[in-house]
Amino acid sequence: MFILEGRTNYPSMTARRRLTAQHEIEVVGARLRDMMPWIKKNRLVDQSKN
């Protein structure tokens, strides 16, 4: 199924990621992380680049 979906540009996976990103726990988590500047200094992964 994964390969088949890949041939059509991953529509269900993209939709699931979009819904997950909009979930309340993700939104609240992002706001909380923004309030903790010391976390940004020690990041192992930069999501804006990766």
C-alpha positions in Angstrom: 0.0 0.0 0.0 2.8 2.4 0.8 4.4 2.1 -2.6 1.0 2.5 -4.3 0.2 5.6 -2.3 3.7 6.9 -3.1 2.8 6.8 -6.8 -0.1 9.1 -6.1 1.9 11.6 -3.9 0.9 10.1 -0.5 -2.5 11.6 -0.2 -3.7 9.8 3.0 -0.3 10.1 4.7 -0.2 13.8 4.0 -3.8 14.2 5.3 -3.0 12.3 8.4 0.1 14.4 9.1 -1.9 17.6 8.6 -4.6 16.4 11.0 -2.0 15.3 13.6 -0.2 18.7 13.4 -3.5 20.5 14.1 -4.4 18.3 17.1 -4.7 20.2 20.3 -1.8 18.5 22.1 0.5 19.5 19.2 -0.7 23.1 19.3 -0.3 23.4 23.1 3.1 21.7 23.0 4.4 24.1 20.4 3.2 27.1 22.5 4.8 25.6 25.6 8.1 25.0 23.8 8.1 28.6 22.6 7.9 29.6 26.3 11.1 27.7 27.1 14.0 29.4 25.3 16.6 27.1 26.9 15.2 24.2 24.9 16.0 25.9 21.6 19.6 26.3 22.5 20.1 22.5 23.0 18.2 21.2 20.0 19.5 18.1 18.3 17.2 18.5 15.3 16.3 21.8 13.6 12.8 21.2 12.1 13.1 24.2 9.9 16.0 22.5 8.1 15.1 18.8 8.4 
